[in-house]
Amino acid sequence: MTLLNSPPIAITMDRFFEQPGGLRMHYVDVGSGAPVVMVHGNPSWSIYYRHLVAALSPHYRCIVPDHMGCGFSDKPSDADYAYTLSQRIDDLERLLESLNLEEPMTLVVHDWGGAIGMGYATRHPEKIARLVILNTAAFHQHTAKPGDIPPALRLGRNTRLGAWLIQQHNAFSVAASWVGCKQHPMSKALRRAYQMPYNTPEHRIATLRFVQDIPLHPNDPAYETLSTIEDKLYLFEKTPMLICWGMKDFVFDKDFLAVWEARFPQAEVYRFLEGGHYILEDAHEEVVPLIQSFMHGAPLPHFNPAEVSRA
């Protein structure tokens, strides 16, 4: 299985799906039963879901793709692949169609996985049984701060210096592995594993293009795509939803969480007060049981209020 197991750490390769142009998209497909599709963000890869796969695969079919340019998927040049949100949604759609899933899925999304996964979901709402939301967005930024992003992202998105740091020095992946976990910082071995797929400048094009594709203005390539997704989120107002949120995420902060809560008052919401952006990494001992109980339809567990608060 192409996920990191710690301890010890072991990474092996798994399955591939051929996208147009002969590009190979790697994905994990393990277990049997109702499908659970887990969509990662940037600059992570399928490694992010390893604890959840281990917990759910005895009872569910766990499908975890690596986006093109990420993880063990091919890392094409700009001439061979369009690094855009709409292309990412198309990739996921083709992969899932190829798997001929017979039952509606539980969709788990994090970071860019929110826009990509919900992009797929809004095209196929009948295929979504449940939603698990982890520090992400599938809508434009809150009107209180339109067009505003953290300085580090602004540097990478808008400047040559930022692009050079990301592609030539792996700055985005390295920084994320240090700051993404607040409560339980990654070990040196785990940081290396997160950074491993992005070991050369040619292999870092996806991490840069994701940052450059952040839609802030109407003329940005992903802006209209995200607007379409946002306009169709109402389709999931009655869909069972679990939201687990690291409150010390410097990108997807409390304002993003507030939008999810306002749109989906039916959601079960857990705020991890000391958790960072990589909430499934930072608090997996609490988050994974929550997702398991949510999947099984069991009462959700409660935690020490000093550690996590429940909406």
Backbone as numpy.savetxt, mean C-alpha at the origin, in Angstrom:
# Nx Ny Nz CAx CAy CAz Cx Cy Cz
7.92 -18.84 -0.72 7.07 -17.66 -0.72 7.96 -16.42 -0.72
7.63 -15.44 -1.53 8.50 -14.29 -1.71 8.27 -13.22 -0.66
8.37 -13.60 0.57 8.23 -12.64 1.65 9.34 -12.89 2.65
9.66 -11.84 3.38 10.73 -11.95 4.36 10.18 -12.54 5.65
10.84 -13.56 6.16 10.45 -14.17 7.43 11.52 -13.82 8.45
11.14 -13.25 9.54 12.13 -12.80 10.52 11.67 -13.14 11.93
12.54 -13.76 12.76 13.77 -14.39 12.30 13.52 -15.83 11.86
14.41 -16.46 11.07 15.48 -15.80 10.36 14.95 -15.09 9.12
15.80 -14.40 8.40 15.38 -13.70 7.19 15.69 -14.57 5.99
14.66 -14.80 5.19 14.84 -15.60 3.99 13.93 -15.05 2.91
14.47 -14.83 1.73 13.69 -14.31 0.62 13.83 -15.27 -0.55
12.73 -15.76 -1.04 12.74 -16.63 -2.21 11.76 -16.07 -3.23
11.79 -16.58 -4.44 10.94 -16.02 -5.49 9.72 -16.90 -5.70
8.65 -16.29 -6.25 7.38 -16.97 -6.34 6.82 -16.90 -7.76
5.66 -16.28 -7.99 4.98 -16.33 -9.28 5.12 -15.04 -10.07
4.92 -15.17 -11.39 5.00 -14.01 -12.27 3.83 -14.02 -13.24
3.35 -12.81 -13.54 2.31 -12.61 -14.54 2.87 -11.69 -15.61
2.68 -12.05 -16.88 3.23 -11.26 -17.96 2.26 -10.14 -18.35
2.69 -8.92 -18.15 1.94 -7.74 -18.56 2.26 -7.42 -20.02
1.51 -6.51 -20.66 1.83 -6.14 -22.05 3.28 -5.72 -22.22
3.83 -6.06 -23.36 5.22 -5.76 -23.63 6.18 -6.79 -23.06
5.63 -7.88 -22.53 6.47 -8.93 -21.98 7.04 -8.62 -20.62
6.51 -7.60 -19.95 7.01 -7.23 -18.62 6.46 -8.19 -17.57
7.32 -8.66 -16.70 6.92 -9.64 -15.69 6.57 -8.95 -14.38
5.37 -9.23 -13.91 4.90 -8.69 -12.64 4.91 -9.82 -11.62
5.68 -9.64 -10.57 5.77 -10.65 -9.53 4.60 -10.55 -8.57
4.15 -11.69 -8.07 3.11 -11.68 -7.03 3.21 -12.93 -6.18
2.79 -12.79 -4.94 2.64 -13.92 -4.03 1.21 -14.42 -4.15
1.04 -15.72 -4.18 -0.30 -16.33 -4.23 -0.21 -17.60 -3.38
-0.71 -17.53 -2.15 -0.54 -18.62 -1.21 -1.81 -18.81 -0.41
-2.11 -20.06 -0.07 -3.31 -20.36 0.70 -4.49 -20.67 -0.21
-5.62 -20.96 0.40 -6.84 -21.25 -0.36 -8.03 -20.71 0.42
-9.13 -20.53 -0.31 -10.33 -19.98 0.29 -10.66 -18.64 -0.31
-11.45 -17.84 0.38 -11.82 -16.52 -0.11 -10.57 -15.67 -0.30
-10.50 -14.90 -1.39 -9.27 -14.16 -1.68 -9.11 -12.91 -0.82
-7.86 -12.65 -0.47 -7.46 -11.41 0.18 -6.36 -10.81 -0.68
-6.61 -9.65 -1.25 -5.66 -8.98 -2.13 -5.03 -7.82 -1.37
-3.71 -7.80 -1.29 -2.97 -6.81 -0.50 -2.13 -5.96 -1.44
-2.35 -4.64 -1.42 -1.71 -3.75 -2.38 -0.78 -2.78 -1.64
0.50 -2.86 -1.96 1.51 -2.06 -1.25 1.66 -0.68 -1.89
2.52 0.13 -1.26 2.78 1.48 -1.74 4.22 1.69 -2.11
4.70 2.91 -1.96 6.05 3.32 -2.31 6.75 3.90 -1.08
8.01 3.48 -0.79 8.90 2.64 -1.60 8.99 1.22 -1.06
7.89 0.63 -0.66 7.93 -0.74 -0.13 7.68 -1.74 -1.25
7.33 -2.95 -0.87 6.99 -4.00 -1.83 6.24 -5.08 -1.06
6.05 -6.26 -1.63 5.21 -7.28 -1.01 5.70 -7.70 0.37
6.94 -7.43 0.68 7.49 -7.74 2.00 6.63 -7.14 3.12
6.01 -6.01 2.84 5.24 -5.29 3.86 4.13 -6.15 4.45
3.61 -7.10 3.68 2.45 -7.88 4.12 2.80 -9.26 4.65
4.08 -9.52 4.92 4.48 -10.88 5.25 3.80 -11.40 6.52
3.66 -10.57 7.57 3.02 -11.03 8.80 1.54 -11.34 8.54
0.89 -10.52 7.76 -0.53 -10.73 7.47 -0.73 -11.98 6.63
0.14 -12.21 5.66 0.06 -13.43 4.85 0.23 -14.67 5.73
1.20 -14.63 6.62 1.44 -15.78 7.50 0.21 -16.07 8.36
-0.48 -15.02 8.80 -1.64 -15.22 9.67 -2.88 -15.66 8.91
-3.07 -15.16 7.69 -4.32 -15.40 6.98 -4.27 -16.59 6.01
-3.08 -16.92 5.51 -3.01 -17.94 4.46 -3.50 -19.33 4.88
-3.53 -19.69 6.19 -4.13 -20.99 6.52 -5.63 -21.05 6.23
-6.28 -19.90 6.09 -7.74 -19.87 5.91 -8.19 -19.13 4.66
-7.30 -18.35 4.05 -7.67 -17.53 2.91 -6.60 -17.63 1.83
-6.98 -17.26 0.62 -6.03 -17.19 -0.48 -5.45 -15.77 -0.51
-4.19 -15.64 -0.20 -3.53 -14.35 -0.08 -2.77 -14.03 -1.38
-3.11 -12.90 -1.98 -2.52 -12.47 -3.25 -1.86 -11.12 -3.02
-0.55 -11.05 -3.26 0.20 -9.83 -2.97 1.09 -9.50 -4.16
0.68 -8.57 -5.02 1.53 -8.22 -6.16 2.61 -7.22 -5.78
3.71 -7.28 -6.51 4.71 -6.21 -6.52 4.39 -5.32 -7.72
4.20 -4.02 -7.49 3.98 -3.12 -8.61 5.17 -3.17 -9.56
4.93 -2.85 -10.82 6.02 -2.84 -11.79 7.10 -1.86 -11.33
8.34 -2.33 -11.36 9.44 -1.52 -10.88 9.74 -1.71 -9.41
8.92 -2.53 -8.72 9.05 -2.72 -7.28 9.28 -4.20 -6.96
9.88 -4.47 -5.82 10.05 -5.85 -5.39 10.76 -6.68 -6.43
10.19 -7.86 -6.74 10.78 -8.77 -7.72 10.19 -8.61 -9.11
9.31 -7.62 -9.30 8.79 -7.34 -10.64 9.89 -6.72 -11.50
9.70 -6.78 -12.83 10.65 -6.14 -13.73 10.71 -4.64 -13.44
11.82 -4.04 -13.84 12.04 -2.61 -13.60 12.34 -1.93 -14.93
11.30 -1.72 -15.72 11.48 -1.19 -17.08 11.84 0.29 -17.08
12.38 0.73 -18.20 12.67 2.14 -18.41 11.39 2.89 -18.77
11.49 4.21 -18.80 10.34 5.02 -19.20 9.90 4.71 -20.62
10.83 4.27 -21.45 10.48 3.95 -22.84 9.61 2.71 -22.93
9.67 1.85 -21.91 8.95 0.58 -21.96 7.75 0.51 -21.03
7.54 1.54 -20.21 6.45 1.48 -19.25 6.05 2.89 -18.83
4.74 3.10 -18.72 4.23 4.38 -18.25 4.02 4.31 -16.75
4.84 5.01 -16.00 4.77 4.98 -14.53 3.69 5.96 -14.05
2.43 5.61 -14.26 1.31 6.47 -13.90 0.30 5.68 -13.07
-0.54 6.40 -12.35 -1.58 5.76 -11.54 -2.51 4.92 -12.40
-2.95 5.45 -13.52 -3.88 4.68 -14.36 -3.24 3.40 -14.86
-1.94 3.45 -15.17 -1.24 2.23 -15.61 -1.18 1.22 -14.47
-0.96 1.69 -13.26 -0.89 0.80 -12.10 -2.22 0.08 -11.89
-3.31 0.82 -12.04 -4.64 0.21 -11.88 -4.87 -0.83 -12.97
-4.48 -0.50 -14.20 -4.61 -1.47 -15.30 -3.81 -2.74 -15.00
-2.61 -2.58 -14.47 -1.77 -3.74 -14.14 -2.49 -4.66 -13.14
-3.00 -4.05 -12.08 -3.69 -4.84 -11.05 -4.93 -5.51 -11.62
-5.66 -4.80 -12.44 -6.87 -5.36 -13.04 -6.55 -6.57 -13.90
-5.52 -6.46 -14.73 -5.15 -7.59 -15.60 -4.70 -8.79 -14.77
-3.89 -8.54 -13.74 -3.44 -9.64 -12.89 -4.62 -10.36 -12.25
-5.53 -9.62 -11.64 -6.64 -10.25 -10.93 -7.59 -10.94 -11.90
-7.79 -10.39 -13.08 -8.62 -11.07 -14.07 -7.99 -12.40 -14.48
-6.66 -12.44 -14.55 -5.99 -13.68 -14.96 -6.15 -14.79 -13.93
-6.43 -14.42 -12.67 -6.51 -15.40 -11.60 -7.91 -16.02 -11.47
-8.88 -15.47 -12.20 -10.24 -16.03 -12.22 -10.79 -16.27 -10.82
-10.74 -15.24 -10.00 -11.23 -15.36 -8.63 -12.74 -15.54 -8.63
-13.21 -16.56 -7.93 -14.63 -16.90 -7.95 -15.43 -16.20 -6.86
-14.78 -15.74 -5.80 -15.47 -15.10 -4.69 -15.05 -13.64 -4.58
-15.92 -12.80 -4.05 -15.50 -11.42 -3.77 -14.32 -11.39 -2.81
-13.50 -10.39 -2.95 -12.24 -10.31 -2.20 -12.32 -9.34 -1.03
-11.42 -9.56 -0.09 -11.07 -8.53 0.88 -9.88 -7.79 0.31
-9.98 -6.48 0.23 -8.92 -5.66 -0.34 -8.23 -4.90 0.78
-6.91 -5.09 0.88 -6.09 -4.44 1.90 -5.17 -3.46 1.19
-5.18 -2.19 1.63 -4.40 -1.18 0.90 -3.58 -0.32 1.86
-2.42 0.10 1.36 -1.51 0.95 2.13 -0.81 1.91 1.19
-0.65 3.19 1.62 0.10 4.18 0.88 -0.47 4.29 -0.55
0.36 4.27 -1.59 -0.15 4.34 -2.97 -1.11 3.19 -3.28
-1.04 2.12 -2.50 -1.98 1.02 -2.69 -3.42 1.45 -2.52
-3.67 2.54 -1.78 -5.03 3.04 -1.62 -5.61 3.52 -2.93
-4.88 4.37 -3.63 -5.36 4.86 -4.92 -5.41 3.74 -5.96
-4.39 2.89 -5.97 -4.35 1.80 -6.96 -5.44 0.78 -6.66
-5.51 0.32 -5.41 -6.50 -0.69 -5.05 -7.92 -0.18 -5.17
-8.17 1.04 -4.71 -9.52 1.59 -4.83 -9.84 1.97 -6.27
-8.81 2.23 -7.06 -9.04 2.41 -8.49 -9.60 1.15 -9.11
-9.00 0.01 -8.73 -9.56 -1.27 -9.19 -10.95 -1.48 -8.61
-11.12 -1.20 -7.33 -12.40 -1.45 -6.68 -13.53 -0.65 -7.29
-13.27 0.61 -7.65 -14.34 1.42 -8.24 -14.70 0.93 -9.64
-13.81 0.23 -10.30 -14.14 -0.39 -11.58 -14.95 -1.68 -11.39
-14.75 -2.35 -10.25 -15.38 -3.65 -10.01 -15.93 -3.72 -8.58
-16.86 -2.87 -8.23 -17.36 -2.86 -6.84 -18.00 -4.16 -6.42
-18.54 -4.90 -7.37 -19.19 -6.18 -7.05 -18.19 -7.23 -6.59
-16.91 -7.00 -6.82 -15.88 -7.97 -6.44 -15.26 -7.69 -5.07
-15.75 -6.66 -4.39 -15.17 -6.25 -3.11 -16.12 -6.65 -1.98
-15.65 -7.53 -1.09 -16.44 -7.96 0.06 -16.14 -7.13 1.30
-14.86 -6.78 1.51 -14.43 -6.02 2.68 -13.25 -5.14 2.28
-13.02 -4.12 3.09 -11.90 -3.22 2.86 -11.10 -3.06 4.16
-9.78 -3.12 4.04 -8.89 -2.84 5.16 -7.99 -1.69 4.72
-8.05 -0.59 5.47 -7.38 0.65 5.10 -6.23 0.91 6.08
-5.02 1.09 5.55 -3.82 1.26 6.38 -3.05 2.49 5.91
-3.20 3.63 6.56 -2.42 4.84 6.25 -2.28 5.07 4.75
-3.35 5.52 4.16 -3.39 5.69 2.71 -4.44 6.72 2.36
-4.63 6.95 1.07 -5.69 7.82 0.58 -6.15 7.32 -0.78
-7.40 7.64 -1.10 -7.95 7.36 -2.43 -8.76 8.58 -2.86
-8.27 9.75 -2.48 -8.95 11.02 -2.72 -7.90 12.12 -2.68
-8.28 13.30 -3.15 -7.36 14.43 -3.11 -7.17 14.91 -1.68
-6.13 15.65 -1.47 -5.80 16.11 -0.13 -6.92 16.95 0.46
-6.99 16.92 1.77 -8.01 17.66 2.49 -7.96 19.14 2.11
-9.12 19.76 1.98 -9.18 21.14 1.51 -8.46 22.11 2.44
-8.20 21.68 3.69 -7.50 22.56 4.62 -6.05 22.78 4.20
-5.51 21.89 3.36 -4.12 22.06 2.94 -3.95 21.60 1.49
-4.70 22.20 0.56 -4.61 21.77 -0.83 -3.22 21.98 -1.41
-2.71 20.96 -2.08 -1.42 21.08 -2.75 -0.22 21.06 -1.83
-0.43 20.85 -0.54 0.67 20.88 0.40 1.15 19.46 0.69
2.43 19.23 0.55 3.02 17.94 0.89 4.26 18.19 1.73
4.71 17.21 2.51 5.90 17.40 3.35 7.11 17.81 2.53
8.02 18.57 3.11 9.19 19.06 2.37 10.00 17.97 1.67
10.17 16.83 2.33 10.96 15.76 1.70 10.31 15.27 0.42
8.98 15.14 0.42 8.28 14.74 -0.80 8.33 15.84 -1.84
8.19 17.08 -1.40 8.24 18.21 -2.33 9.59 18.26 -3.03
10.66 18.00 -2.26 12.00 17.99 -2.84 12.11 16.92 -3.92
11.64 15.71 -3.61 11.73 14.62 -4.57 10.83 14.81 -5.77
9.66 15.39 -5.55 8.69 15.56 -6.62 9.05 16.68 -7.59
9.61 17.76 -7.06 9.67 18.99 -7.83 11.06 19.46 -8.21
12.12 18.82 -7.72 13.47 19.34 -7.97 14.39 18.29 -8.57
15.37 18.76 -9.31 16.38 17.86 -9.86 17.23 17.25 -8.76
17.51 18.05 -7.73 18.29 17.53 -6.62 17.56 16.36 -5.96
16.28 16.52 -5.71 15.52 15.45 -5.09 15.49 14.20 -5.95
15.29 14.39 -7.25 15.28 13.24 -8.17 16.63 12.54 -8.17
17.71 13.33 -8.15 19.06 12.75 -8.13 19.30 11.96 -6.85
18.86 12.49 -5.72 19.04 11.79 -4.45 18.27 10.48 -4.43
17.05 10.47 -4.98 16.23 9.26 -4.97 16.81 8.21 -5.90
17.14 8.62 -7.13 17.55 7.61 -8.10 19.02 7.22 -7.97
19.87 8.15 -7.63 21.30 7.82 -7.56 21.72 7.30 -6.19
21.00 7.67 -5.13 21.43 7.30 -3.78 20.35 6.58 -2.98
19.25 6.21 -3.63 18.19 5.44 -2.97 17.65 6.17 -1.73
17.63 7.50 -1.78 17.30 8.29 -0.60 15.90 8.01 -0.08
14.95 7.79 -0.98 13.57 7.63 -0.53 13.39 6.30 0.21
13.91 5.22 -0.35 13.78 3.92 0.30 14.56 3.87 1.61
15.76 4.44 1.61 16.57 4.44 2.83 15.88 5.24 3.92
15.41 6.42 3.58 14.76 7.27 4.59 13.49 6.62 5.12
12.70 6.04 4.23 11.44 5.42 4.66 11.69 4.27 5.62
12.75 3.51 5.39 13.03 2.37 6.27 13.47 2.84 7.66
13.95 4.08 7.77 14.33 4.63 9.06 13.16 5.30 9.77
12.36 6.08 9.04 11.33 6.90 9.69 9.94 6.28 9.62
9.77 5.21 8.85 8.44 4.63 8.66 7.88 3.95 9.89
8.75 3.50 10.79 8.34 2.86 12.03 8.77 3.73 13.20
7.82 4.09 14.03 8.10 4.96 15.16 8.17 4.21 16.48
7.27 3.24 16.65 7.19 2.51 17.91 8.22 1.40 17.99
8.42 0.71 16.88 9.37 -0.39 16.82 10.24 -0.21 15.58
11.31 0.55 15.65 12.17 0.80 14.49 12.64 -0.50 13.84
12.81 -0.46 12.53 13.28 -1.64 11.81 14.69 -2.00 12.23
14.95 -3.29 12.26 16.32 -3.76 12.46 17.14 -3.46 11.21
18.45 -3.55 11.36 19.33 -3.33 10.22 19.03 -4.31 9.09
18.80 -5.57 9.44 18.51 -6.59 8.43 17.19 -6.29 7.72
16.20 -5.83 8.46 14.91 -5.53 7.84 15.01 -4.29 6.95
15.75 -3.28 7.37 15.95 -2.11 6.51 16.61 -2.52 5.20
17.60 -3.39 5.30 18.26 -3.85 4.08 17.29 -4.59 3.17
16.40 -5.39 3.76 15.44 -6.13 2.97 14.46 -5.20 2.25
14.01 -4.17 2.94 13.11 -3.19 2.30 13.81 -2.47 1.14
15.10 -2.21 1.30 15.85 -1.47 0.29 16.38 -2.38 -0.82
16.40 -3.68 -0.59 17.06 -4.63 -1.47 16.64 -4.54 -2.94
15.33 -4.40 -3.28 14.97 -4.38 -4.70 15.49 -3.15 -5.43
15.91 -2.12 -4.69 16.26 -0.84 -5.28 17.76 -0.61 -5.16
18.52 -1.59 -5.65 19.96 -1.64 -5.39 20.81 -0.94 -6.44
20.22 -0.45 -7.52 20.96 0.31 -8.52 20.10 1.48 -8.98
20.70 2.50 -9.57 19.89 3.62 -10.08 18.82 3.18 -11.06
19.14 2.19 -11.90 18.16 1.71 -12.87 16.98 1.03 -12.20
17.19 0.50 -11.00 16.13 -0.20 -10.27 15.33 0.73 -9.37
15.66 2.03 -9.39 14.98 2.98 -8.52 14.02 3.90 -9.27
13.79 3.60 -10.52 12.94 4.49 -11.31 11.52 4.53 -10.76
11.01 3.40 -10.27 9.64 3.39 -9.76 9.50 4.24 -8.51
10.49 4.16 -7.61 10.39 4.95 -6.38 10.38 6.44 -6.70
11.11 6.84 -7.73 11.10 8.24 -8.14 9.81 8.61 -8.86
9.38 7.79 -9.79 8.18 8.13 -10.56 6.93 8.15 -9.68
6.86 7.31 -8.68 5.73 7.38 -7.75 5.66 8.76 -7.10
6.80 9.26 -6.64 6.83 10.57 -5.99 6.44 11.65 -6.99
6.97 11.56 -8.19 6.67 12.57 -9.20 5.24 12.51 -9.69
4.56 11.38 -9.47 3.18 11.21 -9.93 2.16 11.66 -8.89
2.60 12.14 -7.73 1.65 12.61 -6.72 0.78 13.71 -7.32
-0.53 13.51 -7.37 -1.40 14.49 -8.04 -1.80 15.65 -7.12
-1.31 16.82 -7.42 -1.61 18.01 -6.63 -2.42 19.04 -7.40
-2.26 19.07 -8.73 -2.88 20.10 -9.55 -3.63 19.47 -10.72
-4.65 20.11 -11.24 -5.47 19.52 -12.30 -4.71 19.10 -13.55
-3.55 19.71 -13.80 -2.79 19.32 -14.99 -1.82 18.17 -14.73
-1.76 17.66 -13.49 -0.92 16.50 -13.20 -1.53 15.25 -13.80
-0.71 14.33 -14.33 -1.25 13.15 -15.03 -2.22 12.32 -14.21
-1.98 12.19 -12.90 -2.83 11.32 -12.07 -4.04 12.04 -11.50
-4.14 13.34 -11.71 -5.18 14.12 -11.03 -6.58 13.67 -11.44
-6.83 13.57 -12.72 -8.16 13.17 -13.18 -8.49 11.74 -12.77
-7.48 10.86 -12.83 -7.70 9.47 -12.40 -8.12 9.42 -10.94
-7.43 10.16 -10.10 -7.78 10.17 -8.68 -9.14 10.82 -8.45
-9.46 11.83 -9.22 -10.78 12.46 -9.10 -11.89 11.46 -9.41
-11.69 10.65 -10.43 -12.68 9.64 -10.78 -12.85 8.62 -9.66
-11.74 8.20 -9.05 -11.80 7.27 -7.93 -12.56 7.90 -6.77
-12.21 9.12 -6.44 -12.86 9.80 -5.32 -14.35 9.94 -5.55
-14.75 10.25 -6.76 -16.17 10.42 -7.07 -16.98 9.14 -6.91
-16.29 8.00 -6.94 -17.00 6.72 -6.88 -16.84 6.01 -5.53
-16.22 6.64 -4.57 -16.05 6.01 -3.27 -17.37 5.73 -2.57
-18.42 6.46 -2.94 -19.74 6.23 -2.35 -20.21 4.80 -2.55
-19.66 4.12 -3.55 -20.06 2.74 -3.82 -19.79 1.81 -2.64
-18.94 2.24 -1.71 -18.52 1.37 -0.61 -19.02 1.86 0.75
-20.07 2.68 0.72 -20.61 3.22 1.97 -21.21 2.15 2.86
-21.57 1.01 2.30 -22.12 -0.08 3.09 -21.18 -1.28 3.17
-20.00 -1.15 2.64 -19.03 -2.24 2.65 -18.35 -2.32 4.01
-18.25 -3.49 4.63 -17.50 -3.60 5.88 -16.08 -3.09 5.71
-15.65 -2.26 6.65 -14.34 -1.61 6.52 -13.66 -1.53 7.88
-12.38 -1.88 7.87 -11.53 -1.74 9.05 -10.43 -0.75 8.70
-10.23 0.25 9.55 -9.17 1.24 9.35 -8.21 1.15 10.53
-6.93 0.88 10.25 -5.88 0.89 11.27 -4.88 1.96 10.88
-4.63 2.91 11.78 -3.92 4.13 11.39 -2.80 4.45 12.37
-1.60 4.59 11.85 -0.48 5.07 12.64 -0.53 6.58 12.73
-0.72 7.10 13.92 -0.97 8.53 14.09 0.30 9.38 13.98
1.47 8.75 13.92 2.71 9.51 13.75 3.24 9.42 12.32
2.35 9.16 11.37 2.68 9.20 9.95 2.79 10.66 9.54
3.95 11.06 9.01 4.13 12.47 8.66 3.54 12.81 7.29
3.11 11.80 6.53 2.47 12.04 5.23 0.96 11.85 5.35
0.55 10.62 5.60 -0.88 10.32 5.77 -1.24 10.52 7.24
-1.55 11.76 7.57 -1.73 12.15 8.96 -3.20 12.10 9.36
-3.52 12.73 10.48 -4.88 12.68 11.02 -5.91 13.32 10.08
-5.49 14.26 9.24 -6.43 14.88 8.30 -6.91 13.87 7.26
-6.02 13.02 6.79 -6.43 11.97 5.84 -7.36 10.98 6.53
-7.03 10.61 7.76 -7.90 9.71 8.51 -9.28 10.32 8.66
-9.35 11.60 8.94 -10.64 12.26 9.12 -11.51 12.17 7.88
-10.89 12.21 6.70 -11.66 12.08 5.46 -12.25 10.68 5.34
-11.44 9.67 5.64 -11.97 8.30 5.61 -13.15 8.15 6.57
-13.01 8.69 7.78 -14.06 8.56 8.78 -15.33 9.28 8.35
-15.17 10.45 7.77 -16.35 11.20 7.33 -17.08 10.50 6.20
-16.32 9.89 5.30 -16.94 9.21 4.16 -17.52 7.85 4.54
-16.93 7.21 5.54 -17.32 5.84 5.86 -17.59 5.71 7.37
-18.70 6.27 7.84 -18.99 6.20 9.28 -19.23 4.79 9.78
-19.44 3.83 8.87 -19.64 2.44 9.28 -18.34 1.74 9.63
-17.20 2.36 9.31 -15.90 1.70 9.49 -15.54 1.52 10.96
-14.88 0.40 11.25 -14.23 0.20 12.54 -12.86 0.87 12.46
-12.59 1.83 13.34 -11.37 2.63 13.25 -10.51 2.44 14.50
-9.24 2.14 14.28 -8.28 2.03 15.37 -7.12 2.99 15.10
-6.88 3.86 16.06 -5.76 4.79 15.97 -4.61 4.27 16.84
-3.48 4.06 16.22 -2.29 3.62 16.95 -1.46 4.87 17.26
-1.52 5.30 18.50 -1.03 6.61 18.88 0.47 6.76 18.65
1.21 5.68 18.80 2.66 5.73 18.63 3.10 5.13 17.30
2.17 4.73 16.47 2.50 4.06 15.22 2.87 5.02 14.11
3.77 4.58 13.22 4.20 5.38 12.10 3.53 4.97 10.80
4.13 5.40 9.71 3.55 5.15 8.38 3.42 3.66 8.07
4.45 2.90 8.37 4.41 1.46 8.13 3.69 0.78 9.30
2.42 1.03 9.44 1.69 0.59 10.62 1.64 -0.93 10.72
1.58 -1.62 9.61 1.54 -3.08 9.65 2.90 -3.66 10.02
3.94 -2.86 9.92 5.28 -3.24 10.38 5.45 -2.82 11.83
5.04 -1.60 12.12 5.29 -0.99 13.42 4.45 -1.62 14.53
3.23 -2.07 14.19 2.31 -2.59 15.21 1.64 -3.87 14.74
2.41 -4.75 14.10 1.79 -5.94 13.53 1.20 -6.86 14.60
1.75 -6.85 15.81 1.22 -7.73 16.85 -0.19 -7.32 17.27
-0.56 -6.07 17.05 -1.91 -5.61 17.34 -2.77 -5.58 16.09
-2.20 -5.14 14.96 -2.99 -4.95 13.74 -3.41 -6.29 13.13
-2.50 -7.24 13.08 -2.83 -8.53 12.45 -4.00 -9.22 13.15
-4.04 -9.31 14.50 -5.23 -9.90 15.13 -6.52 -9.13 14.85
-6.42 -7.81 14.74 -7.60 -7.03 14.37 -8.12 -7.44 13.00
-7.23 -7.57 12.05 -7.64 -7.95 10.69 -8.18 -9.38 10.69
-7.54 -10.27 11.43 -8.05 -11.64 11.52 -9.47 -11.67 12.07
-9.72 -10.96 13.15 -11.06 -10.94 13.73 -12.05 -10.31 12.78
-11.65 -9.25 12.12 -12.50 -8.59 11.12 -12.86 -9.56 10.00
-11.88 -10.32 9.53 -12.11 -11.29 8.46 -13.06 -12.39 8.91
-12.91 -12.85 10.14 -13.73 -13.95 10.64 -15.10 -13.50 11.12
-15.34 -12.18 11.16 -16.60 -11.68 11.67 -16.72 -11.76 13.17
-15.60 -11.89 13.85 -15.60 -12.01 15.31 -15.53 -10.63 15.95
-15.91 -10.51 17.22 -15.77 -9.23 17.92 -14.31 -8.78 17.89
-14.10 -7.52 17.62 -12.74 -7.01 17.54 -12.15 -6.86 18.94
-10.87 -7.23 19.10 -10.25 -7.14 20.43 -10.02 -5.70 20.85
-9.83 -5.51 22.13 -9.54 -4.18 22.68 -8.12 -4.17 23.21
-7.53 -2.96 23.21 -6.15 -2.82 23.63 -6.05 -1.79 24.75
-4.86 -1.75 25.34 -4.56 -0.74 26.35 -4.74 0.65 25.75
-5.59 1.50 26.33 -5.81 2.83 25.76 -4.54 3.66 25.63
-3.52 3.34 26.41 -2.27 4.06 26.29 -1.54 3.71 25.00
-1.90 2.59 24.40 -1.22 2.13 23.21 -2.02 2.41 21.95
-3.32 2.28 22.00 -4.16 2.44 20.83 -5.54 2.89 21.28
-6.15 3.74 20.50 -7.52 4.17 20.82 -8.46 3.69 19.73
-9.65 3.31 20.13 -10.66 2.84 19.18 -11.70 3.92 19.00
-12.03 4.23 17.74 -13.03 5.27 17.48 -14.38 4.86 18.06
